[in-house]
């Protein structure tokens, strides 16, 4: 029997392939509407197609499994201005991104506020949140956010009167 403070290793420690990670729990979300207003002209635009998008979210700590959001959303066509557009899912994730905003914000905070290197932040996200994010992806997010600042030692002072 395990007691308080006893070390329990992570069951995924030592895995080197993403395919060996636990299978995610699927949660369904819907942004499927029969009609929406056109963002260009404001006229009614009917639905012509329903599509799905899978987003990786912060995982379930109790089960130790990742969570994938399967978002179904409607695509619309405005007959007035002939514009095609999709229902807004920007509250969940950036366009063309595979991760939710919550994952992105936490990853950027780990690097910018806690000072973790990208690879350590990637491991931290898996160990504590059960979401696998390649460290190069975290680097792209941090650089896009402009949060990475060069840290100078506290005793560093700029040179005065050189020359």
TILUM-862886 format. One record per atom (N, C-alpha, C): chain; y, x, z; residue number from 1; residue in three letters. Coordinates in steps of 0.1 Angstrom, whole numbers, plus 5000, padded with zeros to 4 digits. Layout:
BEGIN
<site A; <Y; X; Z>; NUM; ALA>
...
//
This chain:
BEGIN
<site A; <4988; 5008; 5000>; 1; UNK>
<site A; <5000; 5000; 5000>; 1; UNK>
<site A; <5012; 5009; 5000>; 1; UNK>
<site A; <5022; 5005; 4992>; 2; UNK>
<site A; <5035; 5013; 4991>; 2; UNK>
<site A; <5044; 5009; 5002>; 2; UNK>
<site A; <5051; 5018; 5007>; 3; UNK>
<site A; <5061; 5016; 5018>; 3; UNK>
<site A; <5075; 5018; 5013>; 3; UNK>
<site A; <5085; 5015; 5021>; 4; UNK>
<site A; <5099; 5016; 5017>; 4; UNK>
<site A; <5102; 5031; 5014>; 4; UNK>
<site A; <5109; 5033; 5004>; 5; UNK>
<site A; <5113; 5047; 5001>; 5; UNK>
<site A; <5103; 5055; 4994>; 5; UNK>
<site A; <5091; 5050; 4992>; 6; UNK>
<site A; <5080; 5057; 4985>; 6; UNK>
<site A; <5083; 5058; 4970>; 6; UNK>
<site A; <5081; 5070; 4964>; 7; UNK>
<site A; <5083; 5072; 4950>; 7; UNK>
<site A; <5072; 5065; 4942>; 7; UNK>
<site A; <5077; 5057; 4933>; 8; UNK>
<site A; <5068; 5050; 4923>; 8; UNK>
<site A; <5072; 5054; 4909>; 8; UNK>
<site A; <5064; 5061; 4902>; 9; UNK>
<site A; <5068; 5066; 4889>; 9; UNK>
<site A; <5069; 5054; 4879>; 9; UNK>
<site A; <5078; 5056; 4869>; 10; UNK>
<site A; <5079; 5047; 4858>; 10; UNK>
<site A; <5067; 5047; 4850>; 10; UNK>
<site A; <5062; 5035; 4847>; 11; UNK>
<site A; <5049; 5034; 4839>; 11; UNK>
<site A; <5051; 5039; 4825>; 11; UNK>
<site A; <5064; 5039; 4820>; 12; UNK>
<site A; <5066; 5043; 4806>; 12; UNK>
<site A; <5070; 5058; 4805>; 12; UNK>
<site A; <5070; 5065; 4817>; 13; UNK>
<site A; <5074; 5079; 4817>; 13; UNK>
<site A; <5063; 5087; 4808>; 13; UNK>
<site A; <5069; 5096; 4800>; 14; UNK>
<site A; <5060; 5104; 4791>; 14; UNK>
<site A; <5057; 5098; 4778>; 14; UNK>
<site A; <5061; 5086; 4775>; 15; UNK>
<site A; <5059; 5080; 4762>; 15; UNK>
<site A; <5069; 5086; 4752>; 15; UNK>
<site A; <5064; 5090; 4741>; 16; UNK>
<site A; <5073; 5096; 4731>; 16; UNK>
<site A; <5075; 5088; 4719>; 16; UNK>
<site A; <5068; 5077; 4717>; 17; UNK>
<site A; <5070; 5068; 4706>; 17; UNK>
<site A; <5076; 5055; 4710>; 17; UNK>
<site A; <5086; 5050; 4703>; 18; UNK>
<site A; <5092; 5037; 4706>; 18; UNK>
<site A; <5081; 5025; 4705>; 18; UNK>
<site A; <5071; 5027; 4696>; 19; UNK>
<site A; <5061; 5017; 4694>; 19; UNK>
<site A; <5052; 5015; 4706>; 19; UNK>
<site A; <5052; 5025; 4715>; 20; UNK>
<site A; <5044; 5024; 4727>; 20; UNK>
<site A; <5051; 5017; 4739>; 20; UNK>
<site A; <5064; 5014; 4737>; 21; UNK>
<site A; <5071; 5007; 4748>; 21; UNK>
<site A; <5066; 4993; 4750>; 21; UNK>
<site A; <5068; 4987; 4761>; 22; UNK>
<site A; <5064; 4973; 4763>; 22; UNK>
<site A; <5071; 4963; 4753>; 22; UNK>
<site A; <5063; 4953; 4750>; 23; UNK>
<site A; <5069; 4943; 4740>; 23; UNK>
<site A; <5080; 4935; 4747>; 23; UNK>
<site A; <5090; 4932; 4739>; 24; UNK>
<site A; <5102; 4924; 4745>; 24; UNK>
<site A; <5098; 4910; 4748>; 24; UNK>
<site A; <5105; 4904; 4757>; 25; UNK>
<site A; <5105; 4890; 4760>; 25; UNK>
<site A; <5116; 4884; 4751>; 25; UNK>
<site A; <5112; 4873; 4743>; 26; UNK>
<site A; <5122; 4867; 4734>; 26; UNK>
<site A; <5129; 4855; 4740>; 26; UNK>
<site A; <5142; 4855; 4739>; 27; UNK>
<site A; <5151; 4844; 4743>; 27; UNK>
<site A; <5158; 4839; 4731>; 27; UNK>
<site A; <5158; 4826; 4729>; 28; UNK>
<site A; <5164; 4820; 4717>; 28; UNK>
<site A; <5178; 4815; 4720>; 28; UNK>
<site A; <5187; 4817; 4711>; 29; UNK>
<site A; <5201; 4812; 4712>; 29; UNK>
<site A; <5204; 4806; 4698>; 29; UNK>
<site A; <5213; 4796; 4698>; 30; UNK>
<site A; <5216; 4789; 4686>; 30; UNK>
<site A; <5231; 4789; 4684>; 30; UNK>
<site A; <5235; 4792; 4672>; 31; UNK>
<site A; <5249; 4790; 4667>; 31; UNK>
<site A; <5247; 4783; 4653>; 31; UNK>
<site A; <5239; 4772; 4653>; 32; UNK>
<site A; <5236; 4765; 4641>; 32; UNK>
<site A; <5244; 4752; 4642>; 32; UNK>
<site A; <5254; 4751; 4632>; 33; UNK>
<site A; <5263; 4739; 4632>; 33; UNK>
<site A; <5262; 4732; 4618>; 33; UNK>
<site A; <5262; 4719; 4618>; 34; UNK>
<site A; <5262; 4712; 4605>; 34; UNK>
<site A; <5274; 4715; 4596>; 34; UNK>
<site A; <5286; 4718; 4602>; 35; UNK>
<site A; <5298; 4721; 4595>; 35; UNK>
<site A; <5307; 4729; 4604>; 35; UNK>
<site A; <5316; 4737; 4598>; 36; UNK>
<site A; <5326; 4745; 4605>; 36; UNK>
<site A; <5339; 4744; 4596>; 36; UNK>
<site A; <5350; 4748; 4603>; 37; UNK>
<site A; <5362; 4749; 4595>; 37; UNK>
<site A; <5363; 4762; 4588>; 37; UNK>
<site A; <5368; 4762; 4576>; 38; UNK>
<site A; <5369; 4775; 4569>; 38; UNK>
<site A; <5380; 4784; 4575>; 38; UNK>
<site A; <5377; 4796; 4577>; 39; UNK>
<site A; <5387; 4805; 4583>; 39; UNK>
<site A; <5398; 4808; 4574>; 39; UNK>
<site A; <5396; 4806; 4561>; 40; UNK>
<site A; <5407; 4809; 4551>; 40; UNK>
<site A; <5416; 4797; 4550>; 40; UNK>
<site A; <5411; 4785; 4547>; 41; UNK>
<site A; <5419; 4774; 4543>; 41; UNK>
<site A; <5419; 4762; 4554>; 41; UNK>
<site A; <5409; 4763; 4563>; 42; UNK>
<site A; <5409; 4753; 4573>; 42; UNK>
<site A; <5402; 4740; 4570>; 42; UNK>
<site A; <5397; 4739; 4557>; 43; UNK>
<site A; <5389; 4727; 4553>; 43; UNK>
<site A; <5375; 4727; 4559>; 43; UNK>
<site A; <5369; 4715; 4558>; 44; UNK>
<site A; <5355; 4714; 4563>; 44; UNK>
<site A; <5345; 4721; 4553>; 44; UNK>
<site A; <5337; 4730; 4559>; 45; UNK>
<site A; <5327; 4737; 4551>; 45; UNK>
<site A; <5313; 4734; 4556>; 45; UNK>
<site A; <5305; 4728; 4548>; 46; UNK>
<site A; <5292; 4724; 4552>; 46; UNK>
<site A; <5282; 4736; 4552>; 46; UNK>
<site A; <5271; 4734; 4560>; 47; UNK>
<site A; <5261; 4744; 4561>; 47; UNK>
<site A; <5252; 4744; 4549>; 47; UNK>
<site A; <5249; 4756; 4544>; 48; UNK>
<site A; <5240; 4757; 4532>; 48; UNK>
<site A; <5227; 4765; 4536>; 48; UNK>
<site A; <5227; 4771; 4547>; 49; UNK>
<site A; <5216; 4780; 4551>; 49; UNK>
<site A; <5216; 4782; 4566>; 49; UNK>
<site A; <5204; 4784; 4571>; 50; UNK>
<site A; <5202; 4788; 4585>; 50; UNK>
<site A; <5195; 4802; 4585>; 50; UNK>
<site A; <5201; 4812; 4592>; 51; UNK>
<site A; <5196; 4825; 4593>; 51; UNK>
<site A; <5193; 4829; 4607>; 51; UNK>
<site A; <5186; 4840; 4609>; 52; UNK>
<site A; <5183; 4845; 4623>; 52; UNK>
<site A; <5187; 4859; 4624>; 52; UNK>
<site A; <5190; 4863; 4636>; 53; UNK>
<site A; <5194; 4877; 4639>; 53; UNK>
<site A; <5188; 4881; 4653>; 53; UNK>
<site A; <5182; 4892; 4653>; 54; UNK>
<site A; <5176; 4897; 4666>; 54; UNK>
<site A; <5185; 4907; 4672>; 54; UNK>
<site A; <5189; 4905; 4685>; 55; UNK>
<site A; <5197; 4914; 4692>; 55; UNK>
<site A; <5190; 4919; 4705>; 55; UNK>
<site A; <5191; 4932; 4707>; 56; UNK>
<site A; <5185; 4938; 4719>; 56; UNK>
<site A; <5195; 4937; 4731>; 56; UNK>
<site A; <5190; 4931; 4742>; 57; UNK>
<site A; <5199; 4928; 4753>; 57; UNK>
<site A; <5194; 4936; 4765>; 57; UNK>
<site A; <5202; 4936; 4776>; 58; UNK>
<site A; <5197; 4943; 4788>; 58; UNK>
<site A; <5184; 4936; 4793>; 58; UNK>
<site A; <5175; 4944; 4797>; 59; UNK>
<site A; <5161; 4939; 4800>; 59; UNK>
<site A; <5160; 4932; 4813>; 59; UNK>
<site A; <5147; 4928; 4816>; 60; UNK>
<site A; <5143; 4921; 4828>; 60; UNK>
<site A; <5137; 4932; 4837>; 60; UNK>
<site A; <5144; 4934; 4848>; 61; UNK>
<site A; <5139; 4945; 4858>; 61; UNK>
<site A; <5127; 4940; 4865>; 61; UNK>
<site A; <5125; 4927; 4867>; 62; UNK>
<site A; <5113; 4923; 4874>; 62; UNK>
<site A; <5100; 4925; 4867>; 62; UNK>
<site A; <5100; 4921; 4854>; 63; UNK>
<site A; <5088; 4923; 4846>; 63; UNK>
<site A; <5087; 4936; 4839>; 63; UNK>
<site A; <5098; 4944; 4839>; 64; UNK>
<site A; <5098; 4957; 4833>; 64; UNK>
<site A; <5098; 4956; 4818>; 64; UNK>
<site A; <5102; 4945; 4812>; 65; UNK>
<site A; <5102; 4943; 4798>; 65; UNK>
<site A; <5116; 4942; 4792>; 65; UNK>
<site A; <5118; 4947; 4780>; 66; UNK>
<site A; <5131; 4944; 4773>; 66; UNK>
<site A; <5132; 4930; 4770>; 66; UNK>
<site A; <5145; 4926; 4767>; 67; UNK>
<site A; <5148; 4912; 4762>; 67; UNK>
<site A; <5154; 4913; 4748>; 67; UNK>
<site A; <5149; 4905; 4739>; 68; UNK>
<site A; <5155; 4904; 4726>; 68; UNK>
<site A; <5160; 4890; 4725>; 68; UNK>
<site A; <5173; 4888; 4721>; 69; UNK>
<site A; <5178; 4875; 4718>; 69; UNK>
<site A; <5176; 4872; 4703>; 69; UNK>
<site A; <5170; 4861; 4700>; 70; UNK>
<site A; <5168; 4857; 4686>; 70; UNK>
<site A; <5178; 4846; 4684>; 70; UNK>
<site A; <5189; 4849; 4676>; 71; UNK>
<site A; <5200; 4840; 4674>; 71; UNK>
<site A; <5199; 4834; 4661>; 71; UNK>
<site A; <5198; 4821; 4660>; 72; UNK>
<site A; <5198; 4814; 4648>; 72; UNK>
<site A; <5212; 4809; 4645>; 72; UNK>
<site A; <5217; 4811; 4633>; 73; UNK>
<site A; <5231; 4808; 4630>; 73; UNK>
<site A; <5232; 4802; 4616>; 73; UNK>
<site A; <5242; 4793; 4615>; 74; UNK>
<site A; <5244; 4787; 4602>; 74; UNK>
<site A; <5253; 4795; 4593>; 74; UNK>
<site A; <5250; 4794; 4580>; 75; UNK>
<site A; <5259; 4799; 4570>; 75; UNK>
<site A; <5266; 4787; 4563>; 75; UNK>
<site A; <5279; 4789; 4560>; 76; UNK>
<site A; <5286; 4778; 4554>; 76; UNK>
<site A; <5293; 4782; 4541>; 76; UNK>
<site A; <5296; 4771; 4533>; 77; UNK>
<site A; <5303; 4773; 4521>; 77; UNK>
<site A; <5315; 4763; 4520>; 77; UNK>
<site A; <5327; 4768; 4518>; 78; UNK>
<site A; <5338; 4760; 4517>; 78; UNK>
<site A; <5340; 4756; 4502>; 78; UNK>
<site A; <5339; 4744; 4498>; 79; UNK>
<site A; <5341; 4740; 4484>; 79; UNK>
<site A; <5356; 4741; 4480>; 79; UNK>
<site A; <5365; 4740; 4489>; 80; UNK>
<site A; <5379; 4740; 4486>; 80; UNK>
<site A; <5384; 4754; 4481>; 80; UNK>
<site A; <5380; 4765; 4488>; 81; UNK>
<site A; <5385; 4778; 4484>; 81; UNK>
<site A; <5373; 4787; 4480>; 81; UNK>
<site A; <5361; 4781; 4479>; 82; UNK>
<site A; <5349; 4788; 4474>; 82; UNK>
<site A; <5346; 4801; 4483>; 82; UNK>
<site A; <5347; 4799; 4496>; 83; UNK>
<site A; <5345; 4811; 4505>; 83; UNK>
<site A; <5331; 4808; 4512>; 83; UNK>
<site A; <5323; 4819; 4514>; 84; UNK>
<site A; <5311; 4818; 4521>; 84; UNK>
<site A; <5313; 4826; 4534>; 84; UNK>
<site A; <5308; 4820; 4545>; 85; UNK>
<site A; <5310; 4826; 4558>; 85; UNK>
<site A; <5299; 4821; 4568>; 85; UNK>
<site A; <5297; 4829; 4578>; 86; UNK>
<site A; <5286; 4826; 4588>; 86; UNK>
<site A; <5293; 4821; 4601>; 86; UNK>
<site A; <5285; 4813; 4609>; 87; UNK>
<site A; <5290; 4809; 4622>; 87; UNK>
<site A; <5293; 4821; 4630>; 87; UNK>
<site A; <5303; 4820; 4639>; 88; UNK>
<site A; <5307; 4832; 4647>; 88; UNK>
<site A; <5297; 4835; 4657>; 88; UNK>
<site A; <5292; 4848; 4657>; 89; UNK>
<site A; <5284; 4853; 4668>; 89; UNK>
<site A; <5290; 4865; 4674>; 89; UNK>
<site A; <5303; 4867; 4673>; 90; UNK>
<site A; <5310; 4879; 4678>; 90; UNK>
<site A; <5310; 4879; 4693>; 90; UNK>
<site A; <5308; 4867; 4700>; 91; UNK>
<site A; <5308; 4868; 4714>; 91; UNK>
<site A; <5295; 4875; 4719>; 91; UNK>
<site A; <5285; 4875; 4711>; 92; UNK>
<site A; <5272; 4882; 4715>; 92; UNK>
<site A; <5272; 4896; 4711>; 92; UNK>
<site A; <5276; 4899; 4698>; 93; UNK>
<site A; <5275; 4913; 4693>; 93; UNK>
<site A; <5285; 4915; 4682>; 93; UNK>
<site A; <5287; 4928; 4679>; 94; UNK>
<site A; <5296; 4932; 4668>; 94; UNK>
<site A; <5288; 4928; 4655>; 94; UNK>
<site A; <5295; 4926; 4644>; 95; UNK>
<site A; <5288; 4924; 4631>; 95; UNK>
<site A; <5279; 4936; 4628>; 95; UNK>
<site A; <5268; 4933; 4623>; 96; UNK>
<site A; <5258; 4943; 4618>; 96; UNK>
<site A; <5252; 4952; 4629>; 96; UNK>
<site A; <5255; 4949; 4642>; 97; UNK>
<site A; <5250; 4957; 4653>; 97; UNK>
<site A; <5237; 4950; 4658>; 97; UNK>
<site A; <5227; 4958; 4662>; 98; UNK>
<site A; <5214; 4954; 4667>; 98; UNK>
<site A; <5214; 4952; 4682>; 98; UNK>
<site A; <5225; 4955; 4689>; 99; UNK>
<site A; <5226; 4954; 4704>; 99; UNK>
<site A; <5237; 4945; 4708>; 99; UNK>
<site A; <5235; 4938; 4719>; 100; UNK>
<site A; <5246; 4929; 4724>; 100; UNK>
<site A; <5258; 4937; 4729>; 100; UNK>
<site A; <5269; 4930; 4731>; 101; UNK>
<site A; <5281; 4937; 4736>; 101; UNK>
<site A; <5278; 4942; 4750>; 101; UNK>
<site A; <5270; 4935; 4758>; 102; UNK>
<site A; <5267; 4940; 4772>; 102; UNK>
<site A; <5261; 4954; 4772>; 102; UNK>
<site A; <5251; 4956; 4762>; 103; UNK>
<site A; <5245; 4969; 4761>; 103; UNK>
<site A; <5255; 4980; 4757>; 103; UNK>
<site A; <5263; 4977; 4747>; 104; UNK>
<site A; <5273; 4986; 4742>; 104; UNK>
<site A; <5283; 4990; 4754>; 104; UNK>
<site A; <5288; 4980; 4761>; 105; UNK>
<site A; <5298; 4983; 4771>; 105; UNK>
<site A; <5292; 4991; 4782>; 105; UNK>
<site A; <5279; 4988; 4786>; 106; UNK>
<site A; <5273; 4996; 4797>; 106; UNK>
<site A; <5270; 5010; 4792>; 106; UNK>
<site A; <5266; 5012; 4780>; 107; UNK>
<site A; <5264; 5026; 4775>; 107; UNK>
<site A; <5276; 5034; 4774>; 107; UNK>
<site A; <5287; 5028; 4770>; 108; UNK>
<site A; <5300; 5035; 4769>; 108; UNK>
<site A; <5305; 5038; 4783>; 108; UNK>
<site A; <5303; 5029; 4793>; 109; UNK>
<site A; <5307; 5032; 4807>; 109; UNK>
<site A; <5299; 5043; 4813>; 109; UNK>
<site A; <5286; 5044; 4810>; 110; UNK>
<site A; <5278; 5054; 4815>; 110; UNK>
<site A; <5283; 5068; 4811>; 110; UNK>
<site A; <5287; 5069; 4798>; 111; UNK>
<site A; <5292; 5082; 4793>; 111; UNK>
<site A; <5307; 5084; 4798>; 111; UNK>
<site A; <5315; 5074; 4796>; 112; UNK>
<site A; <5329; 5076; 4799>; 112; UNK>
<site A; <5333; 5077; 4814>; 112; UNK>
<site A; <5327; 5068; 4822>; 113; UNK>
<site A; <5331; 5067; 4836>; 113; UNK>
<site A; <5321; 5076; 4845>; 113; UNK>
<site A; <5308; 5076; 4842>; 114; UNK>
<site A; <5299; 5083; 4850>; 114; UNK>
<site A; <5297; 5098; 4845>; 114; UNK>
<site A; <5302; 5101; 4833>; 115; UNK>
<site A; <5301; 5114; 4827>; 115; UNK>
<site A; <5287; 5118; 4823>; 115; UNK>
<site A; <5278; 5109; 4821>; 116; UNK>
<site A; <5265; 5112; 4817>; 116; UNK>
<site A; <5264; 5118; 4802>; 116; UNK>
<site A; <5256; 5127; 4799>; 117; UNK>
<site A; <5254; 5131; 4785>; 117; UNK>
<site A; <5247; 5120; 4778>; 117; UNK>
<site A; <5248; 5120; 4765>; 118; UNK>
<site A; <5243; 5109; 4756>; 118; UNK>
<site A; <5228; 5107; 4759>; 118; UNK>
<site A; <5220; 5118; 4759>; 119; UNK>
<site A; <5206; 5117; 4761>; 119; UNK>
<site A; <5203; 5111; 4775>; 119; UNK>
<site A; <5210; 5115; 4785>; 120; UNK>
<site A; <5207; 5110; 4798>; 120; UNK>
<site A; <5211; 5095; 4799>; 120; UNK>
<site A; <5222; 5091; 4792>; 121; UNK>
<site A; <5226; 5077; 4792>; 121; UNK>
<site A; <5215; 5069; 4785>; 121; UNK>
<site A; <5209; 5074; 4775>; 122; UNK>
<site A; <5199; 5067; 4768>; 122; UNK>
<site A; <5187; 5065; 4777>; 122; UNK>
<site A; <5183; 5075; 4784>; 123; UNK>
<site A; <5172; 5074; 4794>; 123; UNK>
<site A; <5175; 5064; 4805>; 123; UNK>
<site A; <5188; 5065; 4810>; 124; UNK>
<site A; <5192; 5056; 4821>; 124; UNK>
<site A; <5191; 5042; 4817>; 124; UNK>
<site A; <5195; 5038; 4804>; 125; UNK>
<site A; <5195; 5025; 4799>; 125; UNK>
<site A; <5180; 5020; 4799>; 125; UNK>
<site A; <5171; 5028; 4795>; 126; UNK>
<site A; <5157; 5024; 4795>; 126; UNK>
<site A; <5152; 5023; 4809>; 126; UNK>
<site A; <5154; 5033; 4817>; 127; UNK>
<site A; <5148; 5032; 4831>; 127; UNK>
<site A; <5153; 5021; 4839>; 127; UNK>
<site A; <5166; 5018; 4838>; 128; UNK>
<site A; <5172; 5008; 4847>; 128; UNK>
<site A; <5174; 4994; 4841>; 128; UNK>
<site A; <5176; 4994; 4828>; 129; UNK>
<site A; <5179; 4981; 4821>; 129; UNK>
<site A; <5168; 4977; 4811>; 129; UNK>
<site A; <5159; 4986; 4808>; 130; UNK>
<site A; <5148; 4983; 4799>; 130; UNK>
<site A; <5153; 4979; 4785>; 130; UNK>
<site A; <5163; 4987; 4780>; 131; UNK>
<site A; <5167; 4986; 4766>; 131; UNK>
<site A; <5167; 5000; 4761>; 131; UNK>
<site A; <5160; 5001; 4749>; 132; UNK>
<site A; <5159; 5014; 4743>; 132; UNK>
<site A; <5171; 5016; 4733>; 132; UNK>
<site A; <5179; 5025; 4735>; 133; UNK>
<site A; <5191; 5028; 4726>; 133; UNK>
<site A; <5190; 5043; 4723>; 133; UNK>
<site A; <5188; 5047; 4710>; 134; UNK>
<site A; <5189; 5061; 4707>; 134; UNK>
<site A; <5202; 5067; 4711>; 134; UNK>
<site A; <5201; 5080; 4716>; 135; UNK>
<site A; <5213; 5086; 4721>; 135; UNK>
<site A; <5224; 5088; 4710>; 135; UNK>
<site A; <5220; 5089; 4697>; 136; UNK>
<site A; <5229; 5091; 4687>; 136; UNK>
<site A; <5237; 5078; 4685>; 136; UNK>
<site A; <5231; 5067; 4687>; 137; UNK>
<site A; <5238; 5054; 4687>; 137; UNK>
<site A; <5248; 5053; 4698>; 137; UNK>
<site A; <5245; 5057; 4710>; 138; UNK>
<site A; <5254; 5058; 4721>; 138; UNK>
<site A; <5266; 5067; 4717>; 138; UNK>
<site A; <5263; 5078; 4711>; 139; UNK>
<site A; <5274; 5087; 4707>; 139; UNK>
<site A; <5284; 5080; 4698>; 139; UNK>
<site A; <5278; 5073; 4688>; 140; UNK>
<site A; <5287; 5066; 4678>; 140; UNK>
<site A; <5295; 5055; 4685>; 140; UNK>
<site A; <5290; 5048; 4695>; 141; UNK>
<site A; <5298; 5038; 4702>; 141; UNK>
<site A; <5309; 5045; 4710>; 141; UNK>
<site A; <5306; 5055; 4717>; 142; UNK>
<site A; <5316; 5062; 4725>; 142; UNK>
<site A; <5327; 5068; 4717>; 142; UNK>
<site A; <5323; 5074; 4706>; 143; UNK>
<site A; <5334; 5079; 4697>; 143; UNK>
<site A; <5342; 5068; 4690>; 143; UNK>
<site A; <5336; 5057; 4687>; 144; UNK>
<site A; <5343; 5046; 4681>; 144; UNK>
<site A; <5353; 5040; 4692>; 144; UNK>
<site A; <5349; 5040; 4704>; 145; UNK>
<site A; <5357; 5034; 4715>; 145; UNK>
<site A; <5368; 5044; 4719>; 145; UNK>
<site A; <5367; 5057; 4715>; 146; UNK>
<site A; <5377; 5067; 4718>; 146; UNK>
<site A; <5377; 5070; 4733>; 146; UNK>
<site A; <5365; 5069; 4740>; 147; UNK>
<site A; <5364; 5071; 4754>; 147; UNK>
<site A; <5361; 5085; 4758>; 147; UNK>
<site A; <5355; 5093; 4749>; 148; UNK>
<site A; <5351; 5106; 4753>; 148; UNK>
<site A; <5363; 5115; 4754>; 148; UNK>
<site A; <5366; 5120; 4765>; 149; UNK>
<site A; <5377; 5129; 4767>; 149; UNK>
<site A; <5372; 5142; 4772>; 149; UNK>
<site A; <5378; 5153; 4767>; 150; UNK>
<site A; <5374; 5166; 4772>; 150; UNK>
<site A; <5378; 5168; 4787>; 150; UNK>
<site A; <5368; 5171; 4795>; 151; UNK>
<site A; <5371; 5172; 4809>; 151; UNK>
<site A; <5374; 5187; 4812>; 151; UNK>
<site A; <5386; 5189; 4819>; 152; UNK>
<site A; <5390; 5202; 4823>; 152; UNK>
<site A; <5387; 5203; 4838>; 152; UNK>
<site A; <5384; 5216; 4842>; 153; UNK>
<site A; <5382; 5218; 4856>; 153; UNK>
<site A; <5394; 5215; 4864>; 153; UNK>
<site A; <5393; 5210; 4877>; 154; UNK>
<site A; <5405; 5206; 4884>; 154; UNK>
<site A; <5415; 5217; 4887>; 154; UNK>
<site A; <5411; 5229; 4887>; 155; UNK>
<site A; <5420; 5240; 4889>; 155; UNK>
<site A; <5426; 5246; 4876>; 155; UNK>
<site A; <5424; 5239; 4865>; 156; UNK>
<site A; <5429; 5243; 4852>; 156; UNK>
<site A; <5444; 5239; 4851>; 156; UNK>
<site A; <5452; 5249; 4848>; 157; UNK>
<site A; <5466; 5247; 4846>; 157; UNK>
<site A; <5470; 5252; 4832>; 157; UNK>
<site A; <5478; 5245; 4825>; 158; UNK>
<site A; <5482; 5250; 4812>; 158; UNK>
<site A; <5490; 5263; 4813>; 158; UNK>
<site A; <5489; 5272; 4804>; 159; UNK>
<site A; <5496; 5285; 4804>; 159; UNK>
<site A; <5511; 5283; 4802>; 159; UNK>
<site A; <5519; 5290; 4810>; 160; UNK>
<site A; <5533; 5288; 4809>; 160; UNK>
<site A; <5540; 5301; 4805>; 160; UNK>
<site A; <5549; 5300; 4796>; 161; UNK>
<site A; <5557; 5312; 4791>; 161; UNK>
<site A; <5549; 5323; 4785>; 161; UNK>
<site A; <5539; 5319; 4778>; 162; UNK>
<site A; <5531; 5330; 4771>; 162; UNK>
<site A; <5539; 5335; 4759>; 162; UNK>
<site A; <5540; 5348; 4759>; 163; UNK>
<site A; <5545; 5355; 4748>; 163; UNK>
<site A; <5558; 5360; 4747>; 163; UNK>
//
